């Protein structure tokens, strides 16, 4: 079988005219039906990318009763991955348009705060079956949506939602979709099969759809064959990283913040990405607050003081994070301080804030003292 496989980029040309199809059938669906919505959501650049497509023209022997090959054209093959940071009902955080330009495999790396998403496939195919007398023509379009959910580094897929439209005769288009999740990501594939099978009696009928002819019956020709292609999308997760917050400074021997420190907390939280704020408020990412004290005063007093400092910061953060946020409190007193006894050091009159990756609760060490 001879193949001509090429990714096509029509950004500098007019949009391609769809292959011929049977009269009275509707035009193939797919990404073009959501062109206006995509333009509003992602801008003109995304719309320009939409006219890219995977194209393959193949000559396949054995599909018809004729002596020459049949022509199979795969076109308008794309995938689209849309991710959501706040669950299936949230606002889309990103959309990746895939045209399989580098082959039959595409890879999409999801953002670290992605909680769910959808993967959409679209395919259009047309085939001309080479028969001895009259050729048969067949075409078909296929659309499928596969939802997925992300938990840590594991992706779980839902059942594919599929719609299709076919016309003509002489061959069949069938598409099967499958998916598998695993730590670190997941894989979704869809396999398109264009096939003809059956028999044609010379002078009687040709192709799968009988066509009458007046020639006398002389022999029977069996034919079978087709084309199968599997397209794969690899989804990769991004391991969430801790987000360091400000070190909060306290007055000497006190659980009262130094002047202006409450504003530091407010500015920091409001400056977090919207996805991170949402993850904190919904408990998907916890906050760790660690309290410290200098080596002045007695050890027990310093431990109580570091606990009070951590809780002061917790109360401030709750005003932004809400009651559903998960906050883990650590307090170390003077045990972590590196100064000699009875030495007051601003570095240790502190409480630290860390937004943790899922399932992590490591305490944060205080940074350098503020000038």
Secondary structure, 3 states (H helix, E strand, C coil): CEEEEEEECCCCCCCCCCCCCCCCCCCCCCHHHHHHHHHHHHCHHHHHHHCCEEEEEEEECCCCCCCCCEEEEEEEEEEEEEEECCCCCCCEEEEEEECCCCCCEEEEECCCCCCEEEEEEEEEEEEEECCCCCCEEEEEEEEEEEEEEEECCEEEEEEEEEEEEEEECCCEEEEEEEEEEEECEEEEEEEEEEEEEEEEECCCCCCCCCCCCCCCCCCEEEEEEEEEEEEEEEEECCCCCCEECCCEEECCCCCCECCCHHHHHHHHHHCCCHHHHHHHHCCCCCEEEEECCCCCCCHHHHHHHHHHHHHHHHHHHHHHHCCCCCEEEEECCCCCCCCCCCCCCHHHCEEEEEECCCCCCCCCCCCCCCC
